[in-house]
Amino acid sequence: MMAWLTLIIAIVAEVIATSALKASNGFTQLWPSVVTVIGYGVSFYCLSLTMRHMPTGVIYAIWSGMGIVLISVVAWIFFKQRLDLPAIIGMSLILIGVVVIQLFSKASH
């Protein structure tokens, strides 16, 4: 259970860091730049803790897949970036892949 908690924290921290990276305007804005560095640090630290208990490939698939979907939602809401139908379909397939790993793979436990 702790591995899943650290993985969720890693995903959320990465999404916050990536959002701040956009707001940092190429690291020209101080506070978004600071949030970016701290967010990625927290994300990778939590990811490393998760790797003590779960296979690297499974962790990375979930971390990157959920990160892609969540940052796309954040970009849509806060940065007014829109997705076309192929992008939405592709992200849906990513989510389906994460669900399949969680429900059917013994490697994720």
C-alpha positions as CSV (number, residue, x, y, z in Angstrom):
1,M,0.0,0.0,0.0
2,M,2.9,2.4,0.8
3,A,4.3,1.8,-2.7
4,W,1.1,3.0,-4.3
5,L,1.0,6.1,-2.0
6,T,4.6,7.1,-3.0
7,L,3.8,6.4,-6.6
8,I,0.7,8.7,-6.5
9,I,2.8,11.4,-4.8
10,A,5.4,11.0,-7.5
11,I,2.8,11.4,-10.2
12,V,1.2,14.5,-8.6
13,A,4.6,16.1,-7.9
14,E,5.6,15.6,-11.5
15,V,2.4,17.1,-12.8
16,I,2.8,20.1,-10.6
17,A,6.5,20.5,-11.7
18,T,5.6,20.2,-15.4
19,S,2.8,22.8,-14.9
20,A,5.3,25.1,-13.2
21,L,7.8,24.5,-15.9
22,K,5.4,25.9,-18.4
23,A,4.8,28.9,-16.1
24,S,8.5,29.5,-15.6
25,N,8.8,30.7,-19.2
26,G,12.2,29.0,-19.8
27,F,13.3,29.5,-16.2
28,T,13.0,33.2,-16.4
29,Q,10.3,33.4,-13.6
30,L,11.7,32.7,-10.2
31,W,8.9,31.0,-8.2
32,P,7.6,28.8,-11.0
33,S,11.3,27.7,-11.6
34,V,11.7,26.9,-7.9
35,V,8.4,24.9,-7.9
36,T,9.7,23.0,-11.0
37,V,12.9,22.0,-9.3
38,I,11.3,21.0,-6.0
39,G,8.5,19.2,-7.7
40,Y,10.8,17.1,-9.9
41,G,13.0,16.4,-6.9
42,V,10.0,15.2,-4.8
43,S,8.7,13.1,-7.8
44,F,12.0,11.3,-8.4
45,Y,12.5,10.7,-4.7
46,C,9.1,9.2,-4.3
47,L,9.6,7.2,-7.5
48,S,12.8,5.8,-6.1
49,L,11.0,4.7,-2.9
50,T,8.3,3.0,-5.0
51,M,11.0,1.1,-6.9
52,R,11.9,-0.8,-3.7
53,H,8.5,-2.6,-3.9
54,M,7.4,-2.7,-7.5
55,P,9.0,-3.6,-10.8
56,T,10.6,-0.6,-12.6
57,G,8.7,-1.1,-15.9
58,V,5.3,-1.2,-14.2
59,I,6.1,1.9,-12.1
60,Y,7.3,3.8,-15.1
61,A,4.4,2.8,-17.3
62,I,1.9,4.0,-14.6
63,W,4.0,7.2,-13.7
64,S,4.5,8.3,-17.2
65,G,1.0,7.3,-18.5
66,M,-0.9,9.0,-15.7
67,G,1.4,12.0,-15.9
68,I,0.7,12.4,-19.6
69,V,-3.0,12.3,-19.0
70,L,-3.1,14.5,-15.9
71,I,-0.8,17.2,-17.4
72,S,-2.9,17.3,-20.5
73,V,-6.0,18.0,-18.3
74,V,-4.1,20.7,-16.4
75,A,-2.9,22.3,-19.7
76,W,-6.4,22.3,-21.0
77,I,-7.8,23.9,-17.8
78,F,-5.1,26.4,-17.0
79,F,-3.3,27.1,-20.2
80,K,-6.3,26.7,-22.6
81,Q,-4.5,24.1,-24.7
82,R,-6.9,21.9,-26.6
83,L,-6.6,18.3,-27.7
84,D,-7.9,16.9,-31.0
85,L,-9.7,13.5,-31.3
86,P,-6.6,11.4,-32.0
87,A,-4.9,12.8,-28.9
88,I,-7.9,12.0,-26.8
89,I,-8.1,8.5,-28.2
90,G,-4.4,7.9,-27.6
91,M,-4.7,9.1,-24.0
92,S,-7.7,6.9,-23.5
93,L,-5.6,3.9,-24.6
94,I,-2.9,5.0,-22.1
95,L,-5.5,4.9,-19.3
96,I,-6.8,1.6,-20.5
97,G,-3.2,0.3,-20.4
98,V,-2.8,1.4,-16.8
99,V,-6.1,-0.2,-15.8
100,V,-5.0,-3.5,-17.5
101,I,-1.7,-3.5,-15.6
102,Q,-3.5,-2.8,-12.3
103,L,-6.2,-5.3,-12.7
104,F,-4.6,-8.2,-14.5
105,S,-0.8,-8.0,-14.1
106,K,0.8,-9.9,-11.2
107,A,3.8,-7.7,-11.7
108,S,2.1,-4.7,-10.2
109,H,1.6,-6.3,-6.8
